[in-house]
Amino acid sequence: MAAQVTLTEPEVRAFSSLLSRVSERLATYEEQTHQDKRHAEELKAAADDLLSRLDQ
């Protein structure tokens, strides 16, 4: 059984602030990962296009 933890108001505020910063960083990471995937797809499409032009 888990023990109950009681936090003071300053501790709650600090913990809330920490969770907010982690959430913001995670959102930034996810956005960057999405952009990286999109750029990789664009580069692959360009490379495929160049290869098909060479084959013609």
C-alpha positions in Angstrom: 0.0 0.0 0.0 1.3 3.4 -1.0 1.9 6.0 1.8 0.1 9.3 1.6 2.3 12.3 1.1 1.3 15.8 2.3 2.9 18.7 0.6 3.1 22.4 1.7 1.8 25.1 -0.6 5.3 26.1 -1.7 6.1 22.5 -2.5 2.9 22.1 -4.6 3.8 25.3 -6.4 7.4 24.1 -7.1 6.2 20.7 -8.2 3.6 22.3 -10.5 6.2 24.5 -12.0 8.5 21.5 -12.6 5.7 19.6 -14.3 4.9 22.6 -16.5 8.5 23.0 -17.6 8.8 19.2 -18.4 5.5 19.4 -20.4 6.8 22.4 -22.4 10.1 20.6 -23.1 8.3 17.4 -24.2 6.1 19.4 -26.5 9.1 21.1 -28.1 10.8 17.7 -28.5 7.7 16.2 -30.1 7.4 19.2 -32.5 11.1 18.9 -33.4 10.8 15.2 -34.0 7.9 15.8 -36.3 9.8 18.4 -38.2 12.8 16.0 -38.5 10.6 13.2 -39.9 9.1 15.6 -42.4 12.5 16.8 -43.5 13.7 13.2 -43.8 10.7 12.4 -46.0 11.3 15.5 -48.2 15.0 14.5 -48.6 14.1 11.0 -49.5 11.6 12.2 -52.1 14.2 14.5 -53.6 16.8 11.7 -53.7 14.2 9.4 -55.3 13.4 12.0 -57.9 17.1 12.5 -58.7 17.6 8.8 -59.1 14.6 8.5 -61.4 15.9 11.3 -63.6 19.3 9.6 -63.8 17.6 6.4 -65.0 15.9 8.2 -67.8 
